[in-house]
Amino acid sequence: MTPERIDTLARLMVLDLMLECSERYWLKRAGDFDKVGTPACAEIAKACRAKASLCRHENADEWADLLAAELGEVA
């Protein structure tokens, strides 16, 4: 693996980790699980919304937005 490929993978991993800290990410996941419509998925969606609330209180979205803008990705 080339150094350039390692650098690209490292950037993508950091971006992924930061986006998983965003309220928006967890709300999207909740919506996806809600669409399934089963009781189990409804429980998962509820947990995703709880995680989104936690992220909102930690101001993680600000960091995710900054990192996404820096890397030229759309969060």
LUMLUMDREN-2810 file (N, C-alpha, C; in Angstrom, 1 decimal):
<atoms>
<atom><aa>M</aa><ch>A</ch><at>N</at><xx>0.9</xx><yy>-1.2</yy><zz>0.0</zz></atom>
<atom><aa>M</aa><ch>A</ch><at>CA</at><xx>0.0</xx><yy>0.0</yy><zz>0.0</zz></atom>
<atom><aa>M</aa><ch>A</ch><at>C</at><xx>0.9</xx><yy>1.2</yy><zz>0.0</zz></atom>
<atom><aa>T</aa><ch>A</ch><at>N</at><xx>0.5</xx><yy>2.2</yy><zz>-0.8</zz></atom>
<atom><aa>T</aa><ch>A</ch><at>CA</at><xx>1.4</xx><yy>3.4</yy><zz>-1.0</zz></atom>
<atom><aa>T</aa><ch>A</ch><at>C</at><xx>1.1</xx><yy>4.4</yy><zz>0.2</zz></atom>
<atom><aa>P</aa><ch>A</ch><at>N</at><xx>2.0</xx><yy>5.2</yy><zz>0.4</zz></atom>
<atom><aa>P</aa><ch>A</ch><at>CA</at><xx>1.8</xx><yy>6.3</yy><zz>1.5</zz></atom>
<atom><aa>P</aa><ch>A</ch><at>C</at><xx>0.6</xx><yy>7.1</yy><zz>1.2</zz></atom>
<atom><aa>E</aa><ch>A</ch><at>N</at><xx>0.4</xx><yy>7.4</yy><zz>-0.1</zz></atom>
<atom><aa>E</aa><ch>A</ch><at>CA</at><xx>-0.8</xx><yy>8.2</yy><zz>-0.5</zz></atom>
<atom><aa>E</aa><ch>A</ch><at>C</at><xx>-2.1</xx><yy>7.5</yy><zz>-0.1</zz></atom>
<atom><aa>R</aa><ch>A</ch><at>N</at><xx>-2.1</xx><yy>6.2</yy><zz>-0.4</zz></atom>
<atom><aa>R</aa><ch>A</ch><at>CA</at><xx>-3.3</xx><yy>5.5</yy><zz>-0.1</zz></atom>
<atom><aa>R</aa><ch>A</ch><at>C</at><xx>-3.6</xx><yy>5.4</yy><zz>1.4</zz></atom>
<atom><aa>I</aa><ch>A</ch><at>N</at><xx>-2.5</xx><yy>5.2</yy><zz>2.2</zz></atom>
<atom><aa>I</aa><ch>A</ch><at>CA</at><xx>-2.6</xx><yy>5.2</yy><zz>3.6</zz></atom>
<atom><aa>I</aa><ch>A</ch><at>C</at><xx>-3.1</xx><yy>6.5</yy><zz>4.2</zz></atom>
<atom><aa>D</aa><ch>A</ch><at>N</at><xx>-2.6</xx><yy>7.6</yy><zz>3.6</zz></atom>
<atom><aa>D</aa><ch>A</ch><at>CA</at><xx>-3.1</xx><yy>9.0</yy><zz>4.0</zz></atom>
<atom><aa>D</aa><ch>A</ch><at>C</at><xx>-4.5</xx><yy>9.1</yy><zz>3.7</zz></atom>
<atom><aa>T</aa><ch>A</ch><at>N</at><xx>-5.0</xx><yy>8.7</yy><zz>2.5</zz></atom>
<atom><aa>T</aa><ch>A</ch><at>CA</at><xx>-6.4</xx><yy>8.8</yy><zz>2.1</zz></atom>
<atom><aa>T</aa><ch>A</ch><at>C</at><xx>-7.3</xx><yy>8.0</yy><zz>3.1</zz></atom>
<atom><aa>L</aa><ch>A</ch><at>N</at><xx>-6.9</xx><yy>6.8</yy><zz>3.4</zz></atom>
<atom><aa>L</aa><ch>A</ch><at>CA</at><xx>-7.6</xx><yy>5.9</yy><zz>4.3</zz></atom>
<atom><aa>L</aa><ch>A</ch><at>C</at><xx>-7.7</xx><yy>6.5</yy><zz>5.7</zz></atom>
<atom><aa>A</aa><ch>A</ch><at>N</at><xx>-6.6</xx><yy>7.1</yy><zz>6.1</zz></atom>
<atom><aa>A</aa><ch>A</ch><at>CA</at><xx>-6.6</xx><yy>7.7</yy><zz>7.5</zz></atom>
<atom><aa>A</aa><ch>A</ch><at>C</at><xx>-7.5</xx><yy>8.9</yy><zz>7.5</zz></atom>
<atom><aa>R</aa><ch>A</ch><at>N</at><xx>-7.5</xx><yy>9.7</yy><zz>6.5</zz></atom>
<atom><aa>R</aa><ch>A</ch><at>CA</at><xx>-8.5</xx><yy>10.9</yy><zz>6.4</zz></atom>
<atom><aa>R</aa><ch>A</ch><at>C</at><xx>-9.9</xx><yy>10.4</yy><zz>6.4</zz></atom>
<atom><aa>L</aa><ch>A</ch><at>N</at><xx>-10.2</xx><yy>9.4</yy><zz>5.7</zz></atom>
<atom><aa>L</aa><ch>A</ch><at>CA</at><xx>-11.6</xx><yy>8.8</yy><zz>5.6</zz></atom>
<atom><aa>L</aa><ch>A</ch><at>C</at><xx>-12.0</xx><yy>8.3</yy><zz>7.0</zz></atom>
<atom><aa>M</aa><ch>A</ch><at>N</at><xx>-11.1</xx><yy>7.6</yy><zz>7.6</zz></atom>
<atom><aa>M</aa><ch>A</ch><at>CA</at><xx>-11.4</xx><yy>7.0</yy><zz>8.9</zz></atom>
<atom><aa>M</aa><ch>A</ch><at>C</at><xx>-11.7</xx><yy>8.1</yy><zz>10.0</zz></atom>
<atom><aa>V</aa><ch>A</ch><at>N</at><xx>-10.9</xx><yy>9.2</yy><zz>9.9</zz></atom>
<atom><aa>V</aa><ch>A</ch><at>CA</at><xx>-11.1</xx><yy>10.3</yy><zz>10.9</zz></atom>
<atom><aa>V</aa><ch>A</ch><at>C</at><xx>-12.5</xx><yy>11.0</yy><zz>10.5</zz></atom>
<atom><aa>L</aa><ch>A</ch><at>N</at><xx>-12.7</xx><yy>11.2</yy><zz>9.3</zz></atom>
<atom><aa>L</aa><ch>A</ch><at>CA</at><xx>-14.0</xx><yy>11.8</yy><zz>8.9</zz></atom>
<atom><aa>L</aa><ch>A</ch><at>C</at><xx>-15.2</xx><yy>11.0</yy><zz>9.3</zz></atom>
<atom><aa>D</aa><ch>A</ch><at>N</at><xx>-15.1</xx><yy>9.7</yy><zz>9.1</zz></atom>
<atom><aa>D</aa><ch>A</ch><at>CA</at><xx>-16.2</xx><yy>8.7</yy><zz>9.5</zz></atom>
<atom><aa>D</aa><ch>A</ch><at>C</at><xx>-16.4</xx><yy>8.8</yy><zz>11.0</zz></atom>
<atom><aa>L</aa><ch>A</ch><at>N</at><xx>-15.3</xx><yy>8.8</yy><zz>11.8</zz></atom>
<atom><aa>L</aa><ch>A</ch><at>CA</at><xx>-15.4</xx><yy>8.9</yy><zz>13.3</zz></atom>
<atom><aa>L</aa><ch>A</ch><at>C</at><xx>-16.1</xx><yy>10.2</yy><zz>13.7</zz></atom>
<atom><aa>M</aa><ch>A</ch><at>N</at><xx>-15.7</xx><yy>11.3</yy><zz>13.1</zz></atom>
<atom><aa>M</aa><ch>A</ch><at>CA</at><xx>-16.3</xx><yy>12.6</yy><zz>13.4</zz></atom>
<atom><aa>M</aa><ch>A</ch><at>C</at><xx>-17.7</xx><yy>12.7</yy><zz>13.1</zz></atom>
<atom><aa>L</aa><ch>A</ch><at>N</at><xx>-18.1</xx><yy>12.1</yy><zz>11.9</zz></atom>
<atom><aa>L</aa><ch>A</ch><at>CA</at><xx>-19.5</xx><yy>12.2</yy><zz>11.5</zz></atom>
<atom><aa>L</aa><ch>A</ch><at>C</at><xx>-20.4</xx><yy>11.3</yy><zz>12.4</zz></atom>
<atom><aa>E</aa><ch>A</ch><at>N</at><xx>-19.8</xx><yy>10.2</yy><zz>12.9</zz></atom>
<atom><aa>E</aa><ch>A</ch><at>CA</at><xx>-20.6</xx><yy>9.4</yy><zz>13.8</zz></atom>
<atom><aa>E</aa><ch>A</ch><at>C</at><xx>-20.9</xx><yy>10.1</yy><zz>15.1</zz></atom>
<atom><aa>C</aa><ch>A</ch><at>N</at><xx>-20.2</xx><yy>11.2</yy><zz>15.3</zz></atom>
<atom><aa>C</aa><ch>A</ch><at>CA</at><xx>-20.4</xx><yy>12.0</yy><zz>16.5</zz></atom>
<atom><aa>C</aa><ch>A</ch><at>C</at><xx>-21.5</xx><yy>13.1</yy><zz>16.3</zz></atom>
<atom><aa>S</aa><ch>A</ch><at>N</at><xx>-22.0</xx><yy>13.2</yy><zz>15.1</zz></atom>
<atom><aa>S</aa><ch>A</ch><at>CA</at><xx>-22.9</xx><yy>14.3</yy><zz>14.8</zz></atom>
<atom><aa>S</aa><ch>A</ch><at>C</at><xx>-24.4</xx><yy>13.9</yy><zz>15.0</zz></atom>
<atom><aa>E</aa><ch>A</ch><at>N</at><xx>-25.1</xx><yy>14.8</yy><zz>15.5</zz></atom>
<atom><aa>E</aa><ch>A</ch><at>CA</at><xx>-26.6</xx><yy>14.7</yy><zz>15.7</zz></atom>
<atom><aa>E</aa><ch>A</ch><at>C</at><xx>-27.3</xx><yy>14.3</yy><zz>14.4</zz></atom>
<atom><aa>R</aa><ch>A</ch><at>N</at><xx>-26.9</xx><yy>15.0</yy><zz>13.4</zz></atom>
<atom><aa>R</aa><ch>A</ch><at>CA</at><xx>-27.5</xx><yy>14.7</yy><zz>12.1</zz></atom>
<atom><aa>R</aa><ch>A</ch><at>C</at><xx>-27.4</xx><yy>13.3</yy><zz>11.6</zz></atom>
<atom><aa>Y</aa><ch>A</ch><at>N</at><xx>-26.2</xx><yy>12.7</yy><zz>11.8</zz></atom>
<atom><aa>Y</aa><ch>A</ch><at>CA</at><xx>-25.9</xx><yy>11.3</yy><zz>11.5</zz></atom>
<atom><aa>Y</aa><ch>A</ch><at>C</at><xx>-26.9</xx><yy>10.3</yy><zz>12.2</zz></atom>
<atom><aa>W</aa><ch>A</ch><at>N</at><xx>-27.1</xx><yy>10.5</yy><zz>13.5</zz></atom>
<atom><aa>W</aa><ch>A</ch><at>CA</at><xx>-27.9</xx><yy>9.6</yy><zz>14.3</zz></atom>
<atom><aa>W</aa><ch>A</ch><at>C</at><xx>-29.4</xx><yy>9.9</yy><zz>14.0</zz></atom>
<atom><aa>L</aa><ch>A</ch><at>N</at><xx>-29.8</xx><yy>11.1</yy><zz>13.7</zz></atom>
<atom><aa>L</aa><ch>A</ch><at>CA</at><xx>-31.2</xx><yy>11.3</yy><zz>13.3</zz></atom>
<atom><aa>L</aa><ch>A</ch><at>C</at><xx>-31.5</xx><yy>10.7</yy><zz>11.9</zz></atom>
<atom><aa>K</aa><ch>A</ch><at>N</at><xx>-30.5</xx><yy>10.7</yy><zz>11.0</zz></atom>
<atom><aa>K</aa><ch>A</ch><at>CA</at><xx>-30.7</xx><yy>10.0</yy><zz>9.7</zz></atom>
<atom><aa>K</aa><ch>A</ch><at>C</at><xx>-30.8</xx><yy>8.5</yy><zz>9.9</zz></atom>
<atom><aa>R</aa><ch>A</ch><at>N</at><xx>-30.0</xx><yy>8.0</yy><zz>10.8</zz></atom>
<atom><aa>R</aa><ch>A</ch><at>CA</at><xx>-30.1</xx><yy>6.5</yy><zz>11.1</zz></atom>
<atom><aa>R</aa><ch>A</ch><at>C</at><xx>-31.5</xx><yy>6.2</yy><zz>11.7</zz></atom>
<atom><aa>A</aa><ch>A</ch><at>N</at><xx>-31.9</xx><yy>7.0</yy><zz>12.6</zz></atom>
<atom><aa>A</aa><ch>A</ch><at>CA</at><xx>-33.2</xx><yy>6.8</yy><zz>13.2</zz></atom>
<atom><aa>A</aa><ch>A</ch><at>C</at><xx>-34.3</xx><yy>6.8</yy><zz>12.2</zz></atom>
<atom><aa>G</aa><ch>A</ch><at>N</at><xx>-34.3</xx><yy>7.7</yy><zz>11.2</zz></atom>
<atom><aa>G</aa><ch>A</ch><at>CA</at><xx>-35.2</xx><yy>7.8</yy><zz>10.2</zz></atom>
<atom><aa>G</aa><ch>A</ch><at>C</at><xx>-35.2</xx><yy>6.6</yy><zz>9.3</zz></atom>
<atom><aa>D</aa><ch>A</ch><at>N</at><xx>-34.0</xx><yy>6.1</yy><zz>9.0</zz></atom>
<atom><aa>D</aa><ch>A</ch><at>CA</at><xx>-33.9</xx><yy>4.9</yy><zz>8.2</zz></atom>
<atom><aa>D</aa><ch>A</ch><at>C</at><xx>-34.5</xx><yy>3.7</yy><zz>8.9</zz></atom>
<atom><aa>F</aa><ch>A</ch><at>N</at><xx>-34.3</xx><yy>3.5</yy><zz>10.2</zz></atom>
<atom><aa>F</aa><ch>A</ch><at>CA</at><xx>-34.8</xx><yy>2.4</yy><zz>11.0</zz></atom>
<atom><aa>F</aa><ch>A</ch><at>C</at><xx>-36.4</xx><yy>2.6</yy><zz>11.1</zz></atom>
<atom><aa>D</aa><ch>A</ch><at>N</at><xx>-36.8</xx><yy>3.8</yy><zz>11.2</zz></atom>
<atom><aa>D</aa><ch>A</ch><at>CA</at><xx>-38.3</xx><yy>4.0</yy><zz>11.3</zz></atom>
<atom><aa>D</aa><ch>A</ch><at>C</at><xx>-39.0</xx><yy>3.6</yy><zz>10.0</zz></atom>
<atom><aa>K</aa><ch>A</ch><at>N</at><xx>-38.3</xx><yy>3.7</yy><zz>8.9</zz></atom>
<atom><aa>K</aa><ch>A</ch><at>CA</at><xx>-38.9</xx><yy>3.3</yy><zz>7.6</zz></atom>
<atom><aa>K</aa><ch>A</ch><at>C</at><xx>-39.2</xx><yy>1.8</yy><zz>7.5</zz></atom>
<atom><aa>V</aa><ch>A</ch><at>N</at><xx>-38.4</xx><yy>1.0</yy><zz>8.3</zz></atom>
<atom><aa>V</aa><ch>A</ch><at>CA</at><xx>-38.5</xx><yy>-0.4</yy><zz>8.2</zz></atom>
<atom><aa>V</aa><ch>A</ch><at>C</at><xx>-39.9</xx><yy>-0.8</yy><zz>8.9</zz></atom>
<atom><aa>G</aa><ch>A</ch><at>N</at><xx>-40.2</xx><yy>-0.2</yy><zz>10.0</zz></atom>
<atom><aa>G</aa><ch>A</ch><at>CA</at><xx>-41.5</xx><yy>-0.3</yy><zz>10.6</zz></atom>
<atom><aa>G</aa><ch>A</ch><at>C</at><xx>-41.7</xx><yy>-1.5</yy><zz>11.5</zz></atom>
<atom><aa>T</aa><ch>A</ch><at>N</at><xx>-40.7</xx><yy>-2.2</yy><zz>11.8</zz></atom>
<atom><aa>T</aa><ch>A</ch><at>CA</at><xx>-40.8</xx><yy>-3.3</yy><zz>12.8</zz></atom>
<atom><aa>T</aa><ch>A</ch><at>C</at><xx>-40.6</xx><yy>-2.8</yy><zz>14.2</zz></atom>
<atom><aa>P</aa><ch>A</ch><at>N</at><xx>-41.2</xx><yy>-3.5</yy><zz>15.2</zz></atom>
<atom><aa>P</aa><ch>A</ch><at>CA</at><xx>-40.9</xx><yy>-3.1</yy><zz>16.6</zz></atom>
<atom><aa>P</aa><ch>A</ch><at>C</at><xx>-39.5</xx><yy>-3.0</yy><zz>17.0</zz></atom>
<atom><aa>A</aa><ch>A</ch><at>N</at><xx>-38.7</xx><yy>-4.0</yy><zz>16.5</zz></atom>
<atom><aa>A</aa><ch>A</ch><at>CA</at><xx>-37.2</xx><yy>-4.0</yy><zz>16.8</zz></atom>
<atom><aa>A</aa><ch>A</ch><at>C</at><xx>-36.6</xx><yy>-2.8</yy><zz>16.2</zz></atom>
<atom><aa>C</aa><ch>A</ch><at>N</at><xx>-36.9</xx><yy>-2.4</yy><zz>15.0</zz></atom>
<atom><aa>C</aa><ch>A</ch><at>CA</at><xx>-36.3</xx><yy>-1.3</yy><zz>14.3</zz></atom>
<atom><aa>C</aa><ch>A</ch><at>C</at><xx>-36.8</xx><yy>0.0</yy><zz>15.0</zz></atom>
<atom><aa>A</aa><ch>A</ch><at>N</at><xx>-38.0</xx><yy>0.0</yy><zz>15.5</zz></atom>
<atom><aa>A</aa><ch>A</ch><at>CA</at><xx>-38.5</xx><yy>1.2</yy><zz>16.2</zz></atom>
<atom><aa>A</aa><ch>A</ch><at>C</at><xx>-37.7</xx><yy>1.4</yy><zz>17.5</zz></atom>
<atom><aa>E</aa><ch>A</ch><at>N</at><xx>-37.3</xx><yy>0.3</yy><zz>18.2</zz></atom>
<atom><aa>E</aa><ch>A</ch><at>CA</at><xx>-36.4</xx><yy>0.5</yy><zz>19.3</zz></atom>
<atom><aa>E</aa><ch>A</ch><at>C</at><xx>-35.0</xx><yy>1.0</yy><zz>19.0</zz></atom>
<atom><aa>I</aa><ch>A</ch><at>N</at><xx>-34.5</xx><yy>0.5</yy><zz>17.9</zz></atom>
<atom><aa>I</aa><ch>A</ch><at>CA</at><xx>-33.2</xx><yy>1.0</yy><zz>17.4</zz></atom>
<atom><aa>I</aa><ch>A</ch><at>C</at><xx>-33.3</xx><yy>2.5</yy><zz>17.0</zz></atom>
<atom><aa>A</aa><ch>A</ch><at>N</at><xx>-34.4</xx><yy>2.9</yy><zz>16.4</zz></atom>
<atom><aa>A</aa><ch>A</ch><at>CA</at><xx>-34.6</xx><yy>4.3</yy><zz>16.0</zz></atom>
<atom><aa>A</aa><ch>A</ch><at>C</at><xx>-34.6</xx><yy>5.1</yy><zz>17.3</zz></atom>
<atom><aa>K</aa><ch>A</ch><at>N</at><xx>-35.3</xx><yy>4.6</yy><zz>18.3</zz></atom>
<atom><aa>K</aa><ch>A</ch><at>CA</at><xx>-35.4</xx><yy>5.4</yy><zz>19.6</zz></atom>
<atom><aa>K</aa><ch>A</ch><at>C</at><xx>-34.0</xx><yy>5.5</yy><zz>20.2</zz></atom>
<atom><aa>A</aa><ch>A</ch><at>N</at><xx>-33.2</xx><yy>4.5</yy><zz>20.1</zz></atom>
<atom><aa>A</aa><ch>A</ch><at>CA</at><xx>-31.8</xx><yy>4.6</yy><zz>20.6</zz></atom>
<atom><aa>A</aa><ch>A</ch><at>C</at><xx>-31.0</xx><yy>5.5</yy><zz>19.8</zz></atom>
<atom><aa>C</aa><ch>A</ch><at>N</at><xx>-31.2</xx><yy>5.6</yy><zz>18.5</zz></atom>
<atom><aa>C</aa><ch>A</ch><at>CA</at><xx>-30.5</xx><yy>6.5</yy><zz>17.6</zz></atom>
<atom><aa>C</aa><ch>A</ch><at>C</at><xx>-30.8</xx><yy>7.9</yy><zz>18.0</zz></atom>
<atom><aa>R</aa><ch>A</ch><at>N</at><xx>-32.1</xx><yy>8.2</yy><zz>18.3</zz></atom>
<atom><aa>R</aa><ch>A</ch><at>CA</at><xx>-32.5</xx><yy>9.5</yy><zz>18.7</zz></atom>
<atom><aa>R</aa><ch>A</ch><at>C</at><xx>-31.9</xx><yy>9.9</yy><zz>20.0</zz></atom>
<atom><aa>A</aa><ch>A</ch><at>N</at><xx>-31.8</xx><yy>9.0</yy><zz>20.9</zz></atom>
<atom><aa>A</aa><ch>A</ch><at>CA</at><xx>-31.1</xx><yy>9.3</yy><zz>22.2</zz></atom>
<atom><aa>A</aa><ch>A</ch><at>C</at><xx>-29.7</xx><yy>9.6</yy><zz>22.0</zz></atom>
<atom><aa>K</aa><ch>A</ch><at>N</at><xx>-29.0</xx><yy>8.9</yy><zz>21.1</zz></atom>
<atom><aa>K</aa><ch>A</ch><at>CA</at><xx>-27.6</xx><yy>9.2</yy><zz>20.8</zz></atom>
<atom><aa>K</aa><ch>A</ch><at>C</at><xx>-27.5</xx><yy>10.6</yy><zz>20.1</zz></atom>
<atom><aa>A</aa><ch>A</ch><at>N</at><xx>-28.5</xx><yy>10.9</yy><zz>19.3</zz></atom>
<atom><aa>A</aa><ch>A</ch><at>CA</at><xx>-28.5</xx><yy>12.3</yy><zz>18.6</zz></atom>
<atom><aa>A</aa><ch>A</ch><at>C</at><xx>-28.6</xx><yy>13.3</yy><zz>19.7</zz></atom>
<atom><aa>S</aa><ch>A</ch><at>N</at><xx>-29.4</xx><yy>13.1</yy><zz>20.7</zz></atom>
<atom><aa>S</aa><ch>A</ch><at>CA</at><xx>-29.6</xx><yy>14.1</yy><zz>21.7</zz></atom>
<atom><aa>S</aa><ch>A</ch><at>C</at><xx>-28.3</xx><yy>14.3</yy><zz>22.5</zz></atom>
<atom><aa>L</aa><ch>A</ch><at>N</at><xx>-27.6</xx><yy>13.2</yy><zz>22.8</zz></atom>
<atom><aa>L</aa><ch>A</ch><at>CA</at><xx>-26.3</xx><yy>13.2</yy><zz>23.5</zz></atom>
<atom><aa>L</aa><ch>A</ch><at>C</at><xx>-25.3</xx><yy>14.0</yy><zz>22.7</zz></atom>
<atom><aa>C</aa><ch>A</ch><at>N</at><xx>-25.2</xx><yy>13.7</yy><zz>21.4</zz></atom>
<atom><aa>C</aa><ch>A</ch><at>CA</at><xx>-24.3</xx><yy>14.4</yy><zz>20.5</zz></atom>
<atom><aa>C</aa><ch>A</ch><at>C</at><xx>-24.6</xx><yy>15.9</yy><zz>20.5</zz></atom>
<atom><aa>R</aa><ch>A</ch><at>N</at><xx>-25.9</xx><yy>16.3</yy><zz>20.5</zz></atom>
<atom><aa>R</aa><ch>A</ch><at>CA</at><xx>-26.3</xx><yy>17.7</yy><zz>20.5</zz></atom>
<atom><aa>R</aa><ch>A</ch><at>C</at><xx>-25.7</xx><yy>18.4</yy><zz>21.7</zz></atom>
<atom><aa>H</aa><ch>A</ch><at>N</at><xx>-25.8</xx><yy>17.7</yy><zz>22.8</zz></atom>
<atom><aa>H</aa><ch>A</ch><at>CA</at><xx>-25.3</xx><yy>18.3</yy><zz>24.1</zz></atom>
<atom><aa>H</aa><ch>A</ch><at>C</at><xx>-23.8</xx><yy>18.4</yy><zz>24.1</zz></atom>
<atom><aa>E</aa><ch>A</ch><at>N</at><xx>-23.2</xx><yy>17.6</yy><zz>23.4</zz></atom>
<atom><aa>E</aa><ch>A</ch><at>CA</at><xx>-21.7</xx><yy>17.6</yy><zz>23.3</zz></atom>
<atom><aa>E</aa><ch>A</ch><at>C</at><xx>-21.1</xx><yy>18.5</yy><zz>22.3</zz></atom>
<atom><aa>N</aa><ch>A</ch><at>N</at><xx>-22.0</xx><yy>19.2</yy><zz>21.5</zz></atom>
<atom><aa>N</aa><ch>A</ch><at>CA</at><xx>-21.6</xx><yy>20.1</yy><zz>20.4</zz></atom>
<atom><aa>N</aa><ch>A</ch><at>C</at><xx>-20.8</xx><yy>19.4</yy><zz>19.4</zz></atom>
<atom><aa>A</aa><ch>A</ch><at>N</at><xx>-20.9</xx><yy>18.1</yy><zz>19.2</zz></atom>
<atom><aa>A</aa><ch>A</ch><at>CA</at><xx>-20.1</xx><yy>17.4</yy><zz>18.2</zz></atom>
<atom><aa>A</aa><ch>A</ch><at>C</at><xx>-20.4</xx><yy>17.8</yy><zz>16.8</zz></atom>
<atom><aa>D</aa><ch>A</ch><at>N</at><xx>-21.6</xx><yy>18.3</yy><zz>16.5</zz></atom>
<atom><aa>D</aa><ch>A</ch><at>CA</at><xx>-21.9</xx><yy>18.7</yy><zz>15.1</zz></atom>
<atom><aa>D</aa><ch>A</ch><at>C</at><xx>-20.9</xx><yy>19.7</yy><zz>14.6</zz></atom>
<atom><aa>E</aa><ch>A</ch><at>N</at><xx>-20.6</xx><yy>20.6</yy><zz>15.5</zz></atom>
<atom><aa>E</aa><ch>A</ch><at>CA</at><xx>-19.7</xx><yy>21.7</yy><zz>15.1</zz></atom>
<atom><aa>E</aa><ch>A</ch><at>C</at><xx>-18.3</xx><yy>21.1</yy><zz>14.6</zz></atom>
<atom><aa>W</aa><ch>A</ch><at>N</at><xx>-17.8</xx><yy>20.2</yy><zz>15.3</zz></atom>
<atom><aa>W</aa><ch>A</ch><at>CA</at><xx>-16.5</xx><yy>19.6</yy><zz>14.9</zz></atom>
<atom><aa>W</aa><ch>A</ch><at>C</at><xx>-16.7</xx><yy>18.8</yy><zz>13.6</zz></atom>
<atom><aa>A</aa><ch>A</ch><at>N</at><xx>-17.8</xx><yy>18.1</yy><zz>13.5</zz></atom>
<atom><aa>A</aa><ch>A</ch><at>CA</at><xx>-18.0</xx><yy>17.3</yy><zz>12.2</zz></atom>
<atom><aa>A</aa><ch>A</ch><at>C</at><xx>-18.2</xx><yy>18.2</yy><zz>11.0</zz></atom>
<atom><aa>D</aa><ch>A</ch><at>N</at><xx>-18.9</xx><yy>19.3</yy><zz>11.2</zz></atom>
<atom><aa>D</aa><ch>A</ch><at>CA</at><xx>-19.0</xx><yy>20.3</yy><zz>10.1</zz></atom>
<atom><aa>D</aa><ch>A</ch><at>C</at><xx>-17.7</xx><yy>20.9</yy><zz>9.7</zz></atom>
<atom><aa>L</aa><ch>A</ch><at>N</at><xx>-16.9</xx><yy>21.2</yy><zz>10.7</zz></atom>
<atom><aa>L</aa><ch>A</ch><at>CA</at><xx>-15.6</xx><yy>21.8</yy><zz>10.4</zz></atom>
<atom><aa>L</aa><ch>A</ch><at>C</at><xx>-14.7</xx><yy>20.8</yy><zz>9.6</zz></atom>
<atom><aa>L</aa><ch>A</ch><at>N</at><xx>-14.7</xx><yy>19.6</yy><zz>10.1</zz></atom>
<atom><aa>L</aa><ch>A</ch><at>CA</at><xx>-13.8</xx><yy>18.6</yy><zz>9.5</zz></atom>
<atom><aa>L</aa><ch>A</ch><at>C</at><xx>-14.3</xx><yy>18.2</yy><zz>8.1</zz></atom>
<atom><aa>A</aa><ch>A</ch><at>N</at><xx>-15.6</xx><yy>18.1</yy><zz>7.9</zz></atom>
<atom><aa>A</aa><ch>A</ch><at>CA</at><xx>-16.2</xx><yy>17.8</yy><zz>6.6</zz></atom>
<atom><aa>A</aa><ch>A</ch><at>C</at><xx>-15.8</xx><yy>18.9</yy><zz>5.6</zz></atom>
<atom><aa>A</aa><ch>A</ch><at>N</at><xx>-15.9</xx><yy>20.2</yy><zz>6.1</zz></atom>
<atom><aa>A</aa><ch>A</ch><at>CA</at><xx>-15.6</xx><yy>21.3</yy><zz>5.2</zz></atom>
<atom><aa>A</aa><ch>A</ch><at>C</at><xx>-14.1</xx><yy>21.3</yy><zz>4.8</zz></atom>
<atom><aa>E</aa><ch>A</ch><at>N</at><xx>-13.3</xx><yy>21.0</yy><zz>5.8</zz></atom>
<atom><aa>E</aa><ch>A</ch><at>CA</at><xx>-11.8</xx><yy>20.9</yy><zz>5.6</zz></atom>
<atom><aa>E</aa><ch>A</ch><at>C</at><xx>-11.4</xx><yy>19.8</yy><zz>4.6</zz></atom>
<atom><aa>L</aa><ch>A</ch><at>N</at><xx>-12.1</xx><yy>18.7</yy><zz>4.7</zz></atom>
<atom><aa>L</aa><ch>A</ch><at>CA</at><xx>-11.8</xx><yy>17.6</yy><zz>3.8</zz></atom>
<atom><aa>L</aa><ch>A</ch><at>C</at><xx>-12.5</xx><yy>17.6</yy><zz>2.5</zz></atom>
<atom><aa>G</aa><ch>A</ch><at>N</at><xx>-13.4</xx><yy>18.6</yy><zz>2.3</zz></atom>
<atom><aa>G</aa><ch>A</ch><at>CA</at><xx>-14.1</xx><yy>18.8</yy><zz>1.1</zz></atom>
<atom><aa>G</aa><ch>A</ch><at>C</at><xx>-15.3</xx><yy>17.8</yy><zz>0.9</zz></atom>
<atom><aa>E</aa><ch>A</ch><at>N</at><xx>-15.7</xx><yy>17.2</yy><zz>2.0</zz></atom>
<atom><aa>E</aa><ch>A</ch><at>CA</at><xx>-16.8</xx><yy>16.2</yy><zz>2.0</zz></atom>
<atom><aa>E</aa><ch>A</ch><at>C</at><xx>-18.1</xx><yy>16.9</yy><zz>2.4</zz></atom>
<atom><aa>V</aa><ch>A</ch><at>N</at><xx>-19.2</xx><yy>16.4</yy><zz>2.0</zz></atom>
<atom><aa>V</aa><ch>A</ch><at>CA</at><xx>-20.5</xx><yy>16.8</yy><zz>2.5</zz></atom>
<atom><aa>V</aa><ch>A</ch><at>C</at><xx>-21.0</xx><yy>15.9</yy><zz>3.6</zz></atom>
<atom><aa>A</aa><ch>A</ch><at>N</at><xx>-21.2</xx><yy>16.5</yy><zz>4.8</zz></atom>
<atom><aa>A</aa><ch>A</ch><at>CA</at><xx>-21.6</xx><yy>15.6</yy><zz>5.9</zz></atom>
<atom><aa>A</aa><ch>A</ch><at>C</at><xx>-23.1</xx><yy>15.2</yy><zz>5.8</zz></atom>
</atoms>
